[in-house]
Amino acid sequence: MEKIRFFLPGPTYVPEDVRQAMAAPIVGHRSAEFRAFYQMLAGHLPAVLRTAGDALIATGSSTLIMESAVVSTAAHDVLSLTCGAFSERWHSISRGAGKAADRLAVPWGEAIDPDLVRGALRRKRYDAVTVVHNETSTGVMNPLADIARAIREESDALILVDAVSSLGGAPVEADAWGLDVVLAGTQKALALPPGLVIFTLSDRAAARAAKVERRGFYTDLLRYRDKHREGGPITTPAISLYYALDRQLERILAEGMEARWARHERLARRTAAWAAARGFTFAAAAGARSPTVSCLRPPQGVDPQALVKQLAGRGWTVGGGYGDWKPTTFRIGHMGEVRDDDLEALLAEADAALAALPPMTAAPPDRLAVGVSEA
Ligand SMILES: Cc1ncc(COP(=O)(O)O)c(C=O)c1O
């Protein structure tokens, strides 16, 4: 295996054999050959998404299925639980789709409290609730199982879940947790190139979708399900990316989902120990830290943007801060195929980069107390 020097919180490093798999010849997507391949490939998805129901593939980025889930399954009232940039995006999508969109917001860096969700559902009935499992912008992982239990106990709202930066790196149990749509772009903890989304659609969500009048075409999840059941995709798919998915699913399932989650947990713990020893603090609240991405605030006198740049100059990529947090944080994506020795090498390089940083002339503005902004 190549040594990994690319630690963005997505897209992530893609193994060489997976990149090479994309060089296979293109075939017709309605040919018998592709149909057999599709059925074999799709047959592996339930084990990753942990469902006995429909597990589907879309050509597009994660946002396509965030939008499709709202457009095609939510009749009218949507509650978005927000705690960072991507959960706020889902709220904007619901508003843009003409839904009656409410937001339950907690400050960036905090996780969604399931009891707050219970309260909101007691005050008003919703057709769907959107939840981002792992907020890549802040490095927060929400307690999805508990949130889903609260939603199920308090309401009949559909549970729409963005597992974009958790699937393949942390437990996501579509059936056991009663989730209706679970979606993930493939470019994060699944370690594939961007361009595909894998997702579930529960029977409950499909039944609701059947009653929604304007589901669009490319955004109609029922259409995805029906075509899938016939043995293919809805439109011309990104065939080369399917080849990559096939190769990488083999690797993921050979490692095993539980082993993969444990590896990510270990990488996060190691990053935390390194950070603590050098005076870095987590932007995510204690108890809510993500196993796939660490969003860190450097000690006094260290400019995170300069550190990211210094590492880039040495040939190593980590993520900068996101949105309002750009000046004060940076992010290490330890997900996908990152192994312990890859992370050790990065942390050693980060030490060298820290030592080489020029002294800071002015402190970055402290905007960490900034809460959510209106979408
Ligand atoms: C949690 C989360 N949701 C959604 C998205 C949007 O994904 P895409 O760019 O694949 O549409 C991202 C991208 O980083 C993300 O991290």
The ligand as an ORCA input file, in Angstrom:
! r2SCAN-3c Opt
* xyz 0 1
  C     -21.660     15.804      6.588
  C     -21.680     16.227      5.163
  N     -22.851     16.316      4.526
  C     -22.925     16.696      3.245
  C     -21.800     17.027      2.536
  C     -21.922     17.444      1.119
  O     -21.411     16.432      0.345
  P     -21.234     16.526     -1.245
  O     -20.190     17.544     -1.492
  O     -20.845     15.114     -1.578
  O     -22.559     16.901     -1.822
  C     -20.549     16.955      3.155
  C     -19.318     17.316      2.425
  O     -18.270     17.513      2.970
  C     -20.491     16.544      4.496
  O     -19.329     16.457      5.134
*
